[in-house]
Amino acid sequence: MPDPVIVVFRNDLRLEDHDPFTDAAKSKSPVIPLYVFSERDYPIGGASRWWLHRSLMAHKARLQALGLPLVIRVAEAYGSWEEAVATMAQDAGASCVYWHRGFDPDLKRQDAALIARLSAKAVKYQTYAGALLWDPDAIANQSGGPYKVFTPFYRACLKQPAPRPPKGVPRGIVAPKDTLLSLKLNDLPLCRKVSWAAGIDAAWEPGEDGANKALKLFCKVGLKSYVKSRDFPAEDQGVSRLSPHLHFGEISPRKIWHAIEAAGSRQAATPFLRQLVWREFAYYSLVHFPTMVEKSLRPEFGRFPWRDATVADAGPEVEAWRRGRTGIPIVDAGMRELWHTGWMHNRVRMIVGSLLVKNLRVHWLEGARWFWDTLVDADLANNFMGWQWVAGTGFDAAPYFRIFNPVSQAQRFDPDGTYIRRWVPEIQSLPLPYLFSPWTADEATLERCQLVLGRHYPRPIVDLAASRADALAAYKRLRL
């Protein structure tokens, strides 16, 4: 029997359209699936830990159905992620290691270090770019540099070869003969108790099967109304909810691309496919500008007078924002949805982000870190690019002077108050338009609804008009 080969899984927990797994199967060598968890090299938030645990459970079950074990190791037991993989290859006598390349700075460093170690041990390797539709290094502007604006990047992507059709799960896979040392899944530090886990558990089905179900449902029901309903948070079927499945690689972007093209007309499909390319642009930006996860891409914002969230005048307000107790209903609805389900509608993400970085003038990194801990789709590229977009500090971002008014946004995108009433039930008896701004209700209305502001529901933590004026003044001083 030939020497075994190793397939390393990271954020690609699927078997369908998985090039490393497919090519390993074609080799006719025994295939060893390996997952190495790294607490230090690639730290993840609480919601992501919840998802990863269940995604690995599903992935392990799918591999077992093919007669394959999932070998689980912890990087810190070997010193590093790359050393754990290289040691596994050496101990198993592997002839080759297959894996998907990463595009996050930490994953790129892991890749380079692993290649160096395998080369030193004379072990062959093969890497692939399966997380994206196109290779970020293959797309450049006319000057040969990276794009900083989405629209020309989008056009350049469409000039690239079309994403190839997805591959199915390979057949005839040879299982390893020997029993391999492996940790149990529950040995990983993923099952710590978090107060929002019950809500997340009811909202999601992690794993490749869950991803395929979500895609099928969206193609059948959601795609036809996507353009009209995608900005309305109460419309549950107006969005695909594929983002966490994409983040953990439970489904490939190629499969989504081709499924959407097959399911809808060009008019229906193009807006959603454009959002997939926005995801590409986020990764593209991260590859070419890796400091975007640490500081503003527009350097002048290094001089902006952000308020320190740790000082007394900002700390309580930030905590109220985190917990959905700002007294501004659409913001509180979004933050409570996040806390309960690990997800928030994209329109509402922009609204809550604007309040934090503009009305409260708290640095966007505070928001990005909170989302990193609480989102099940806490994707490094998309999360940090999204926050820089809202803050006006990134490339092709909304300008800083565009400050979302949460009242008018709620009136426009939750016109009958369904979303607010779902997540802020203590004010659900308020009639429109007071539901969007309870502090404007007269005493008779509040008494009739048995609502006492400051007791049953908070008064606003910030004056929207005054804070908007202060933010614009601070921006004006920055521009002088």
N, C-alpha and C positions, 0 to 999 in steps of 0.2 A: 504493500500500500504506500502511495506517495506521502511525503511529509505534509502535515496539515497546513492550512492557511488560516489567518485570523482576520475577522471583520470587526473593526472597532466602531461601536455605536456611540454617538454623542447626542447632539440635537437633531437626530435623524431616526427616530424610533418607529420605523416602518420596514416592511419587507417588499412592498410594491414600489416599483420605480426607484429602486435603490441600487445604483450602479456597482458599488463595492460588493454588495451581497450577490448580485447577479453574476459578476465576473468571478467571484470566488467559487460560486456554484459551477460555473463553466469549466473551471480548472480541474474538476473531478477529484480534487483533493478533499480530505476531511475538513469541514468548515467549523471553526471555533468562533462563535459570537462572543464578543467581549464588551463589557461596560465598566469603565473606571470612573468612580465618583471622586471629585476633587473639591474639598471644602475650601482650600486655600487658593488654588489657582483660578477657580471660576465660581465665586460665591453667588448664590441665588437667594431671592427673597422667600418669605414664608408661603405665599400663595403658589409660587413656582415649585417649592418643595412638595406641597400637597399634590400638585398636578404631576410632577415627575414620578412620585411614588406610584401613583395609579397608572401612569403611562408605562412605566417599567413592568408593572404587573401584567398589563395587557400585552406588552411586547414579549415578555417571557412566555406567556401562554401561547402566543402565535408561533413562537420558535419551537416550543415543545410539541405542538401539533405537527411540526415537520420532523420531529425526532431530534431536535437540536437543543442543547442546554444553553442558557445564558450565563456566562461566567462573569461574576461580579467581584470587583476589587475596589479598594480604597487607595487613592493616590498617596496619601500621607504615610501609609505603611511602607512605601517604597521610596519615599523622599519627594516624589513628584509624579504627575500624571504620565509624562513621557517615559519615566523610568519604570513605572508599573507596566506599561504596554510593552516596552522593550524586554523587560524581565520575563513577561508572559511568553513573548515570542521565542526567547532563548530557551526557557524551560520546556516549552511544548515542541521545540525543534521545528518551528514554523519556517516554511520556505518563503512566505510572502505575507505582508500585512496590508490590508486594504482599508481605506477610510475616506470620508468626506472632509475636505478642507474646511477650516473655519474662517470667518471673516471678521470676527471680533478681535480686538488687539490681543487679548489673552489667548484665544484659540489659535491665532496665527503664531504666537510665540511657542505654544505647545507643539504645533505642527513642525516648526523649524527645529525645535529641540529633539522631537521624536525622529525626524529624518536623520539628524546627526548621529543619534544613538544607534539606529538600525544600520546605518552605513558603517559605523564602527564595528558592528557585530556581523557585517556581511549578510544582512537579511534584506531581501528585496522588499520593495514597497510600491504601492500604486495609490495615488490620491485623485479625488474627483471634486467637482464643484456643484454638488446637487442641491444646495440650499437656495440657489438663485436661478433665474431664467437665462442670464447672460453673465459672462465673466467680467467683473468690474475693470480688470486691467485691459480689456479689449476695446473699451469705449473711451474715446478722447475727443476733445474739441479740435478745431482747425489748427490751433497752436500746439497741439499735442499734449495739452494739460487736461485736468479733470473739469467736467462741467460743474457749475455752481448754481445753475438755474434749471428748474425741472423741465420746462417745455422743450428746449433744445435737446436735453438728455432723452426725453421721451421720444422725440423724432429720431434720434440716433439709434435708440433701441429698436424701433420699428424697422430700421434699415438693416439690422442684424438678421442672420438666419432665424427663421421662426423656431420657437421652442419645439423640440422633437416630441412626438407622441410618447406618453408614459409606457414603461415596460411593466409587465405583470410579474407576479411572484415566480421566481425560477423553480424548476422542477428537477427531480433527480439529485437532490443535494445529499452529499455523503456526510454522515455524522462522525464525530471523532470516536475512536475506539476506546480510549482511556477515560476514566473518570477524572475530571479536572477540579482542582481546588477552587472553591467559590464561596463567597459570603452569601448569606441569605439576604433577601431584599430588606427585611425588617432590621438588618444590622446597620443599614445606612441611616444617617441622621436626617431623615425626611419626614418622620411621622410625629414631630413635635406638635403638641396641641395648640391650635390657634382658634380664637374665639369666633372666627367667621367660617370655619370649615364646614359646618352643617349646611349653611346656605350655598356654599360653593358645590358641595356634594350633590345637592338637589338640582343644580343648574347645568351640570356638565357631565359628559361621558368621555373621559380621556382615553386615548388609544387610537389605533388605526381604524378600528371599526367605527368609533365615534366620529372620527374625521370624515369617513366616507358617508356616514349617515347625514352629517351636517351639509356636506357638499350636495348630496342627492336632494335633500329637502330644499336647499336654496335654489338649485337649478329648476326644481319642479314648481316651487311656490314663490320664492322671494325675488328671483331675477326679473320677472316681468314687471314688478312694481318698484324695483330698486331705485330708479332715477327719481320717482315721485316721492318715495317714502324714506329714503336713506337718512334724511336729516331729522326725522321725527322719532324721538326716543321711545314713544309709547308703541310704535309699530314694531312688534317683536320680529316679524318676518321681513322687515325692511333691510336687514343686514344679514350677512352670511354667518357670523360668529365662528369663522374659520381661523381667526388670528392665533389663538393658543395652539391649535392643531398645527398650524404652519410653524409657529415658534419652536415647538418640540419636534418638528420634522415628521409628524405622524402622517402627513400627506405632502406630496411634492408640489411646488408651484407649477410644474409642467402639467400635472394631472388636472389641477384647478383650471389652468389656462385652456386646455383642450375641452374640458367638460363645459365650461362657460360658453366657448365658441359653438359647441354642438347644441347647447340648450336654448340659445336665444338668437334673435336677429342681431345684426350688427348694431342697430340702434340701442338694443337692450344690453348687449354684451360689452360694447366699447367702454362705457363709463366704469364698469367694474374692473375690466382688464387694466384700465388706466390706474386704478388704485393698486393693482398688483405691481405696476411699474413704479408707483410711488414707494412701495416697499423696496424695490430694487434701488431706487435713488437714495433711500436712507442707508442701505448697506454700502452703496457706492461712495457716499459721503463719508461713512465711517472708515472705509478702506483708505481713502485718500486724505482724510482729515481726522485721524484717530483721537485728537485732543477734544473733539466735540463732546465727549462724555465727561469732560472736566471743566472746560471753560467756553465762554461764548465764542462762536466762530467770527463774529464781527468784533474786532479788538477794541473798538471804542467803548464797548460796554464793560470793559475792565475798569472804567472810571465812573460807571453809573452808581448813584447812591442807593444801593439796595439796603433794605432794612435787615438787620441781623435777626433771624428767627429765634435766637437763643436769649435775646434781651427781653426785659420785662414788657416792653410795649408791643412786642410782636409775638412773643411765645404763646400767650393765651389765644390770640387770634388764629395762629397757625393750628393749634390744637382743635379749636372750634371748626376750622376748615376741614381738618382730617376726619373729624367725627360727624360731619354733617350737621353742625349746630351753629351755622353762621347767621341764621335768621333770614336768609335769602333762599326761597323755596327751591328754585331750579338747581342751585348749587348744592343744597343739602340733599336733594333727591339723588343727584349724581354721586355724591360722596357716600351716601348710604347704599346705593346700588353697588358701588365698588366694594364697600366693606362686606356686604352680604353675599355677593356673587363672584367677587374677584374680577369684575369686568365693568366697563362703563361705556355707554354709547359715545361714538366719536364726536358728535356735535356737542355733547355735554362735557366731554374732556376739554374742548376748547373754551367753554364757558367757565368751568371751574379753574382752569389754568390761568385765564385772563384775570380773574378776580385775585388770585394769589400773587401773580407777578406784577400786576399793574395797579389794581386798587389797593392791595396791601404792600406792594413793592418789595416782596420777598423774593430772593434769588430763585431763578427757575430750577437750580439744582435741588432745592428743598422739595419741590414738587416731583421732580424726576426720581428722587430717592424714595419718596413715599409710594409712588406708583410702582417702582421697582420691587417694593416689598409686598404690595397688595394686589397687583395685577397677575392674573394667570397667563396673560400674553405679554409678560414683561420682557419684551425683546429689546436688547441693548440699542440697536440702531434706530428702531422706530420710536422707542420711548424717548430717547434723548433728542432725536431730531424733532419729534413732535413738540417737546417742551421748548426747544429753541425756536420753532416756528411760532408758537403762541407768544413767546416772549419778544419776538422780533430781533433776536440776537443771532439767528442762523442765516444760511444761504437761502435765498428765495422764500424768506419767511414773511408772515404778516407783519407790516410795519408796526413799530412800537406804539405809534399814535392810534392804531386801531384797537380800541378798547371795547370789548363786548359788554353791552348792557344786559345783565342777566334778566331784567324784567321784560324788556322788549324781545329778547331771545326766547324767553318762555312763552310770551304771547304769540310769537310767530310759529314756534316749532312744537309747542304743546298747547294748542289753542283751547282745547276743552279741559285742560288740566289733568288728563288721565295719568300721565307720568308722575306729576307731583303728588297727586292723591295716593298713588300706589306706594310711594316711598316716604312721604311725609304725612302719615294718616292723621296726626294731631290737628292738622288744619283743613282736613278734607271737607268739613262742613262750610267753609268759607265760600261765598259765591264769587263768580268772576265779576270784575277783574281783580278783586282783592286777594284771590288765591296766589297771584303772582307777586304781590307786594303787600303782605298783611299789615305792615306798619302804616299803610295809607287808609285802612278801614276806619270808619267812624265808630264811636263808642257803642252806638246802638247795634251795629252789625256784630261787633265783637261780643257784646253781651248776649245777643240772640244766638250766636254760635257757641256760647259758653267757652270763650277763648280769652285768656288773659295773657297778653304778651309779656315776656319776661318770666312767666311761670309755666305756662303750657308749651310755649314756643318762644325761642329767643327773639329779642329785638335785633336788628341788623348790627353786625360787629363793625361795620364801616359805612360811612355816608357815601353812597355811590357817586353822586355828583361832585362832592368836594374832593374825594380821593382821585377821581378822574382828572380833575383840574390839577391836583398836586403831581400826579404822574406825568401829565403833559408838560408841566413846568419843569420837572426834573429832566425830562427828555430834551426840552428846549435848551436848558443849560448845558447838557451834554453836547449838543450840536453847535453851540457857540464857539 
